[in-house]
């Protein structure tokens, strides 16, 4: 397994790059990503892990800015953007082989991030700095920065790409923005510590996970009024689609469970025990496994979806958060560090 130094060490390496050039080349050639590897962001270690799905072992751990929390695939599916919140950068990796492609700078505190369904808008929630940024996705041109007290946390879009909904975790609210004008449409009190936000495909119901409680509330997306409530598990936190348009998984971080929700009937139809602060998820291309980070255990769990239980738990870095499964075609691709240090002149 390959471990590279934390990002703070890279400034020294860059100042002495003639000494380290040979070593860096040797490291690149000695490590290879494998087909359908898994990327895990280690938020309190300033790194990301690359895990081989087949052997369930960590291939390498590479430096990545400071406090990398979440990630998102670009609309064309060619890149996945890893967000470094303190260094204000997005590091783009190839979604097939994990190779670093580019660095997008001056994206301020990109704690949570997402593209509108039409690919025209890119939105970030600055959890640390209390603002929501709305960019035109083509070229990441900032259209508006809206300051909102209360720790902007998670976001979701309507299917028509007209509205983005953002949870404000500290102030127990959700806010809706018109994307075209960047104006606030409504702000609503929803319950304690709202986190994950999910607009359902029918555009008629907005689900909000209450991490400070044990439930999901249903909002009317027109005005934010609460129309329903579903008890799930303590610390209800983040959603992920099962892939059939009807069922969504929900991580219950404090309880250490994963709920499977039937959104047509709004019932919990399955519960999986996932200890250690289950959080972000991804599902393999064959639909057989769900990978979910365990924030409190420095591990990522593998759930067999046929058995509906955890079948493996793999050590990674400190406080693992975002997870992304590469889309294959990664055999024999050199692993290189995705440093966010400025390039040497």
C-alpha positions as CSV (number, residue, x, y, z in Angstrom):
1,X,0.0,0.0,0.0
2,X,1.3,3.5,-0.9
3,X,1.1,6.3,1.6
4,X,2.2,9.8,0.5
5,X,2.9,12.8,2.9
6,X,0.2,15.1,4.1
7,X,-0.3,18.3,2.1
8,X,1.6,20.4,4.5
9,X,4.8,18.5,3.5
10,X,4.3,19.2,-0.2
11,X,5.5,22.8,0.0
12,X,8.9,21.5,1.2
13,X,8.9,18.9,-1.6
14,X,8.2,21.6,-4.2
15,X,11.0,23.8,-2.9
16,X,13.3,20.8,-3.2
17,X,11.7,19.3,-6.3
18,X,15.0,18.3,-8.0
19,X,15.8,16.0,-5.1
20,X,12.4,14.5,-5.0
21,X,11.7,14.2,-8.7
22,X,13.1,10.7,-9.0
23,X,11.3,9.5,-5.9
24,X,8.0,10.9,-7.2
25,X,8.4,9.1,-10.5
26,X,9.2,5.9,-8.7
27,X,6.1,6.2,-6.5
28,X,3.9,6.8,-9.6
29,X,5.2,3.7,-11.3
30,X,5.0,1.5,-8.3
31,X,1.3,1.9,-7.6
32,X,-1.6,1.1,-9.9
33,X,-5.3,1.7,-9.7
34,X,-7.5,-1.3,-10.5
35,X,-10.8,-1.7,-12.2
36,X,-13.8,-0.4,-10.1
37,X,-11.6,1.1,-7.4
38,X,-13.3,3.2,-4.7
39,X,-12.4,6.7,-3.7
40,X,-12.9,7.7,0.0
41,X,-12.3,11.2,1.3
42,X,-10.6,11.3,4.7
43,X,-11.9,14.7,6.0
44,X,-9.7,15.1,9.1
45,X,-6.6,13.7,7.5
46,X,-6.4,15.8,4.4
47,X,-6.2,12.8,2.2
48,X,-8.2,10.4,0.0
49,X,-8.0,6.6,-0.1
50,X,-8.1,4.4,-3.2
51,X,-9.5,1.0,-2.4
52,X,-9.6,-2.1,-4.6
53,X,-13.2,-3.4,-4.7
54,X,-12.3,-7.0,-5.5
55,X,-9.7,-7.5,-2.7
56,X,-11.2,-4.9,-0.4
57,X,-7.8,-3.5,0.4
58,X,-6.5,0.1,0.5
59,X,-4.2,0.5,-2.5
60,X,-3.0,4.0,-1.6
61,X,-3.6,7.1,0.5
62,X,-2.9,10.4,-1.2
63,X,-2.8,14.0,0.0
64,X,-5.7,16.3,-0.7
65,X,-5.9,19.9,0.5
66,X,-7.5,20.4,3.9
67,X,-10.9,19.0,5.2
68,X,-12.1,17.3,2.0
69,X,-15.7,16.3,2.7
70,X,-17.8,15.8,-0.4
71,X,-17.5,15.1,-4.1
72,X,-19.7,15.1,-7.2
73,X,-19.5,13.8,-10.7
74,X,-19.6,16.3,-13.6
75,X,-22.7,16.3,-15.8
76,X,-20.8,14.5,-18.6
77,X,-19.7,11.8,-16.2
78,X,-16.1,12.1,-17.2
79,X,-14.8,13.6,-13.9
80,X,-15.5,13.5,-10.2
81,X,-14.7,16.7,-8.3
82,X,-13.2,16.3,-4.9
83,X,-13.9,19.4,-2.8
84,X,-11.1,20.7,-0.4
85,X,-13.0,23.2,1.9
86,X,-10.1,25.0,3.6
87,X,-7.9,25.4,0.5
88,X,-10.9,26.5,-1.7
89,X,-10.2,24.0,-4.5
90,X,-11.9,21.3,-6.5
91,X,-9.6,18.5,-7.6
92,X,-10.9,16.6,-10.7
93,X,-10.2,12.9,-11.2
94,X,-11.0,10.8,-14.2
95,X,-14.1,8.7,-13.2
96,X,-12.8,5.7,-15.0
97,X,-9.2,5.4,-13.7
98,X,-8.9,8.0,-10.9
99,X,-6.1,9.9,-12.6
100,X,-5.9,13.6,-11.6
101,X,-7.1,15.9,-14.5
102,X,-7.2,19.5,-13.3
103,X,-7.6,21.8,-10.3
104,X,-10.4,24.3,-10.1
105,X,-9.3,27.1,-7.8
106,X,-11.2,29.9,-5.9
107,X,-14.3,27.9,-5.1
108,X,-14.7,29.2,-1.5
109,X,-15.4,26.6,1.3
110,X,-17.0,24.0,-1.0
111,X,-18.4,21.8,1.8
112,X,-21.3,20.5,-0.2
113,X,-21.6,20.8,-3.9
114,X,-23.9,19.8,-6.8
115,X,-24.9,20.4,-10.4
116,X,-28.5,21.2,-11.5
117,X,-30.1,18.4,-13.6
118,X,-29.7,20.4,-16.8
119,X,-25.9,20.9,-16.0
120,X,-26.2,24.7,-16.3
121,X,-25.8,25.6,-12.6
122,X,-23.2,24.6,-10.0
123,X,-24.0,25.3,-6.3
124,X,-21.9,25.0,-3.2
125,X,-22.8,25.2,0.5
126,X,-20.1,26.9,2.6
127,X,-20.7,25.2,6.0
128,X,-17.8,27.0,7.7
129,X,-18.3,30.4,6.3
130,X,-22.2,30.5,6.2
131,X,-22.9,31.2,2.5
132,X,-24.4,29.6,-0.5
133,X,-22.6,30.2,-3.9
134,X,-24.5,29.8,-7.2
135,X,-22.2,29.5,-10.2
136,X,-22.8,29.2,-13.9
137,X,-21.4,25.7,-14.4
138,X,-19.7,26.6,-17.7
139,X,-16.4,28.0,-16.4
140,X,-17.5,28.2,-12.8
141,X,-18.5,31.9,-13.0
142,X,-20.0,33.1,-9.7
143,X,-23.5,34.4,-10.2
144,X,-24.2,35.2,-6.6
145,X,-23.0,34.6,-3.1
146,X,-25.8,34.6,-0.5
147,X,-24.9,34.7,3.2
148,X,-27.2,32.7,5.4
149,X,-26.5,32.2,9.1
150,X,-27.0,28.6,10.4
151,X,-24.3,26.3,8.7
152,X,-25.4,25.6,5.1
153,X,-25.1,21.8,4.9
154,X,-26.8,19.8,2.1
155,X,-28.6,20.6,-1.1
156,X,-31.0,19.3,-3.7
157,X,-32.5,20.5,-7.0
158,X,-35.9,20.3,-8.6
159,X,-36.0,18.3,-11.8
160,X,-36.6,21.4,-13.9
161,X,-33.4,23.1,-12.7
162,X,-35.3,26.1,-11.5
163,X,-34.8,25.8,-7.7
164,X,-32.1,24.6,-5.3
165,X,-33.0,23.7,-1.7
166,X,-30.3,24.0,1.0
167,X,-30.5,22.8,4.6
168,X,-29.2,25.1,7.4
169,X,-28.1,22.7,10.1
170,X,-27.6,25.0,13.0
171,X,-30.7,27.2,12.6
172,X,-33.1,24.2,11.9
173,X,-34.2,25.7,8.6
174,X,-34.3,24.9,4.9
175,X,-34.1,27.7,2.3
176,X,-35.1,27.6,-1.4
177,X,-33.4,29.7,-4.1
178,X,-34.5,30.6,-7.6
179,X,-31.5,29.6,-9.7
180,X,-32.1,32.1,-12.5
181,X,-32.4,35.2,-10.2
182,X,-30.6,33.8,-7.1
183,X,-33.5,35.2,-5.0
184,X,-34.8,33.5,-1.9
185,X,-38.2,31.9,-2.6
186,X,-38.9,30.8,1.0
187,X,-37.2,29.9,4.3
188,X,-38.9,27.3,6.6
189,X,-38.4,25.9,10.1
190,X,-38.3,22.1,9.7
191,X,-36.9,20.5,12.9
192,X,-33.6,19.9,14.7
193,X,-30.3,19.9,12.7
194,X,-31.6,19.3,9.1
195,X,-29.0,17.7,6.9
196,X,-29.8,15.6,3.8
197,X,-32.3,17.1,1.4
198,X,-34.0,15.2,-1.4
199,X,-36.4,16.4,-4.1
200,X,-38.4,13.3,-5.2
201,X,-38.7,12.7,-9.0
202,X,-42.4,13.9,-9.1
203,X,-41.3,17.4,-7.9
204,X,-44.2,17.3,-5.4
205,X,-42.4,16.3,-2.2
206,X,-39.1,17.5,-0.6
207,X,-37.7,15.2,2.0
208,X,-35.4,16.5,4.8
209,X,-33.4,14.3,7.2
210,X,-33.3,15.6,10.7
211,X,-29.9,14.7,12.3
212,X,-30.9,16.2,15.6
213,X,-34.0,13.9,15.7
214,X,-34.9,10.5,14.4
215,X,-37.0,11.3,11.4
216,X,-37.5,12.5,7.9
217,X,-40.0,15.3,7.3
218,X,-41.8,15.9,4.0
219,X,-42.1,19.5,2.8
220,X,-44.2,21.1,0.1
221,X,-41.6,22.5,-2.3
222,X,-43.8,25.4,-3.2
223,X,-43.6,27.0,0.3
224,X,-41.7,24.8,2.6
225,X,-44.7,23.8,4.7
226,X,-44.4,20.4,6.5
227,X,-46.9,17.8,5.1
228,X,-45.6,14.6,6.7
229,X,-43.1,12.9,9.0
230,X,-41.5,9.4,9.0
231,X,-39.6,8.0,11.9
232,X,-36.4,6.4,10.8
233,X,-33.5,6.3,13.2
234,X,-31.6,8.6,15.5
235,X,-29.3,11.0,13.7
236,X,-31.1,10.7,10.3
237,X,-28.6,12.2,7.9
238,X,-28.1,11.5,4.2
239,X,-30.0,10.0,1.3
240,X,-28.9,7.8,-1.6
241,X,-31.0,6.3,-4.4
242,X,-31.4,2.6,-4.7
243,X,-31.8,3.1,-8.4
244,X,-35.4,2.2,-9.1
245,X,-36.8,5.7,-8.7
246,X,-38.9,4.7,-5.7
247,X,-36.6,3.5,-2.9
248,X,-33.9,5.6,-1.2
249,X,-31.4,4.7,1.5
250,X,-31.0,6.9,4.5
251,X,-28.0,6.9,6.9
252,X,-28.9,7.3,10.6
253,X,-25.6,8.4,11.9
254,X,-26.1,8.3,15.7
255,X,-28.1,5.1,15.7
256,X,-25.7,3.3,13.4
257,X,-28.3,2.1,10.9
258,X,-29.3,2.4,7.3
259,X,-33.0,2.7,6.5
260,X,-34.5,1.7,3.1
261,X,-37.4,4.1,2.5
262,X,-40.3,3.4,0.0
263,X,-41.0,7.0,-1.0
264,X,-44.3,6.0,-2.7
265,X,-45.9,4.8,0.6
266,X,-43.4,6.7,2.8
267,X,-42.6,3.7,4.9
268,X,-39.3,2.1,6.1
269,X,-39.1,-1.3,4.4
270,X,-35.7,-2.3,5.6
271,X,-33.1,-1.6,8.2
272,X,-29.4,-2.5,8.1
273,X,-27.0,-2.3,11.0
274,X,-24.0,-0.1,10.1
275,X,-22.0,0.9,13.2
276,X,-19.7,3.8,13.6
277,X,-21.5,6.8,12.2
278,X,-22.7,5.8,8.7
279,X,-22.7,8.7,6.3
280,X,-22.2,9.0,2.5
281,X,-22.9,6.2,0.1
282,X,-22.4,4.9,-3.4
283,X,-23.6,1.7,-5.2
284,X,-21.5,-0.4,-7.5
285,X,-22.3,-0.5,-11.2
286,X,-23.6,-4.0,-11.0
287,X,-26.0,-3.0,-8.2
288,X,-24.7,-5.7,-5.9
289,X,-23.0,-3.6,-3.2
290,X,-23.5,-0.3,-1.4
291,X,-20.4,1.3,0.1
292,X,-20.9,3.6,3.0
293,X,-18.4,5.6,5.1
294,X,-18.2,5.0,8.9
295,X,-17.2,8.4,10.2
296,X,-16.4,7.4,13.8
297,X,-14.4,4.2,13.0
298,X,-12.0,5.4,10.2
299,X,-13.5,2.7,8.0
300,X,-15.8,2.2,5.0
301,X,-18.4,-0.6,5.1
302,X,-19.6,-2.8,2.2
303,X,-23.3,-3.8,2.2
304,X,-24.4,-6.8,0.2
305,X,-27.7,-5.6,-1.2
306,X,-29.1,-9.1,-1.8
307,X,-28.4,-10.0,1.8
308,X,-29.1,-6.5,3.2
309,X,-26.2,-6.7,5.6
310,X,-22.6,-5.5,6.1
311,X,-20.2,-8.1,4.7
312,X,-16.9,-6.1,5.0
313,X,-15.4,-3.0,6.7
314,X,-12.2,-1.6,5.4
315,X,-9.8,0.7,7.3
316,X,-9.2,4.1,5.7
317,X,-8.2,7.6,7.1
318,X,-9.6,9.7,9.9
319,X,-13.2,10.8,9.6
320,X,-14.1,9.3,6.1
321,X,-16.9,11.2,4.5
322,X,-17.5,11.3,0.7
323,X,-17.2,8.0,-1.3
324,X,-17.2,7.4,-5.1
325,X,-16.9,4.2,-7.0
326,X,-14.8,4.5,-10.2
327,X,-16.5,3.3,-13.3
328,X,-13.9,0.7,-14.3
329,X,-11.2,0.8,-17.1
330,X,-8.7,1.6,-14.4
331,X,-6.3,-1.3,-14.7
332,X,-2.6,-0.4,-14.7
333,X,-3.2,3.3,-14.4
334,X,-0.5,5.1,-12.3
335,X,-1.7,6.6,-9.1
336,X,-0.5,10.2,-8.7
337,X,-1.0,12.6,-5.8
338,X,-3.7,15.2,-6.3
339,X,-1.8,18.0,-4.6
340,X,-3.5,21.4,-4.4
341,X,-0.2,23.2,-3.9
342,X,0.5,25.8,-6.7
343,X,2.5,24.4,-9.5
344,X,6.3,25.4,-9.4
345,X,7.2,28.3,-11.6
